[in-house]
Amino acid sequence: MRPAEVLKRMKELKEVWSKQNFRFSKEQQAEYDNLLKLRYERVKYMHDNGLVWKGPNKKTVETSK
């Protein structure tokens, strides 16, 4: 499943969750847990491969003042 599809399905499940008095069925909970696992793996991959901006470098900030 592509990352965009994971996020879209998670959003759909959250909307259903709110309409169902903030409760998931067992099947929905299992699906959400699986999607959450996929999302965590994607974010970890991005961190591990340097694809996430982690803020300005302190040396850059100090020299620009």
C-alpha positions in Angstrom: 0.0 0.0 0.0 1.4 3.4 -0.9 2.0 5.9 1.9 -0.7 8.3 0.6 -3.2 5.4 0.6 -2.2 4.5 4.2 -2.9 8.1 5.3 -6.2 8.3 3.4 -7.4 5.1 4.9 -6.3 6.1 8.4 -8.3 9.3 8.0 -11.4 7.4 6.9 -11.1 5.1 9.9 -10.8 8.0 12.3 -14.0 9.5 10.8 -15.8 6.2 11.3 -14.4 5.9 14.8 -15.8 9.3 15.8 -19.2 8.4 14.3 -19.3 5.1 16.2 -19.1 6.9 19.6 -15.2 6.7 19.6 -15.1 2.9 19.4 -13.7 0.6 16.7 -14.9 -2.9 16.0 -12.3 -5.7 16.3 -11.8 -5.8 12.6 -11.5 -2.0 12.4 -9.0 -1.9 15.3 -6.9 -4.6 13.6 -6.9 -2.7 10.3 -6.0 0.6 12.1 -3.2 -1.1 14.0 -1.8 -2.5 10.8 -2.0 0.9 9.1 -0.3 2.5 12.1 2.5 0.0 11.9 3.0 0.7 8.2 3.1 4.4 8.9 5.7 4.0 11.7 7.8 1.9 9.4 7.6 4.6 6.7 8.6 7.4 9.1 11.5 5.2 10.5 12.7 4.6 6.9 12.7 8.3 6.2 14.6 9.1 9.4 17.2 6.4 8.8 17.9 7.6 5.2 18.2 11.3 6.0 15.0 12.3 4.3 13.7 14.3 7.2 14.7 17.9 7.9 15.9 18.1 11.5 16.2 21.8 12.0 18.9 24.4 11.3 22.5 23.6 11.9 23.7 25.5 15.0 26.9 26.6 13.1 24.7 28.1 10.4 22.5 29.9 12.8 25.5 31.4 14.8 27.3 32.6 11.7 24.3 34.3 10.2 23.9 36.6 13.3 
